[in-house]
């Protein structure tokens, strides 16, 4: 069976909608992903996981 590489968790800036790959944080149990501290484009600090992005209330028109 071939190995399939793990895809990182992606985060969307709630302000300007730029997508970031999560930062790998090493833990005793392995690792996890976290959003950046701040968006490099607009400076916002609010992010949502890409998989949850379509469901975020702030994007309703």
C-alpha positions as CSV (number, residue, x, y, z in Angstrom):
1,X,0.0,0.0,0.0
2,X,1.4,3.4,-0.9
3,X,1.9,6.1,1.6
4,X,-0.3,9.2,1.3
5,X,1.3,12.3,2.8
6,X,-0.6,14.2,5.4
7,X,-2.3,17.4,4.3
8,X,-1.9,20.3,6.7
9,X,-4.9,22.0,8.2
10,X,-5.6,25.2,6.3
11,X,-7.0,28.4,7.8
12,X,-8.8,31.3,6.2
13,X,-8.4,34.9,7.4
14,X,-11.9,36.1,8.3
15,X,-11.1,39.6,7.1
16,X,-9.4,39.3,3.7
17,X,-9.9,35.5,3.0
18,X,-6.3,34.6,2.4
19,X,-5.6,30.9,3.0
20,X,-2.7,29.8,5.2
21,X,-1.3,26.3,5.9
22,X,-1.4,25.8,9.7
23,X,1.8,26.0,11.7
24,X,3.0,22.6,13.0
25,X,3.1,22.5,16.8
26,X,4.9,19.4,18.2
27,X,3.3,17.8,21.2
28,X,4.0,14.6,23.3
29,X,1.2,12.9,21.4
30,X,2.7,13.9,17.9
31,X,1.7,17.2,16.4
32,X,-1.2,19.5,15.7
33,X,-1.8,22.5,13.5
34,X,-2.5,26.1,14.5
35,X,-3.4,29.2,12.6
36,X,-0.9,32.1,12.3
37,X,-0.9,34.7,15.0
38,X,-1.7,37.4,12.5
39,X,-2.5,37.7,8.8
40,X,0.5,38.8,6.8
41,X,-1.8,40.6,4.4
42,X,-4.2,42.6,6.5
43,X,-3.0,42.1,10.1
44,X,-6.2,40.5,11.3
45,X,-6.0,37.9,14.0
46,X,-9.2,35.9,13.4
47,X,-9.0,32.7,11.4
48,X,-11.3,29.8,10.7
49,X,-10.4,26.3,9.5
50,X,-11.0,26.0,5.7
51,X,-13.3,23.0,6.3
52,X,-15.6,25.2,8.4
53,X,-15.3,28.3,6.3
54,X,-18.5,27.8,4.3
55,X,-20.5,27.5,7.6
56,X,-19.2,30.7,9.3
57,X,-22.0,33.2,10.0
58,X,-19.9,36.2,9.3
59,X,-19.9,35.3,5.6
60,X,-23.7,35.3,5.2
61,X,-25.0,38.0,2.9
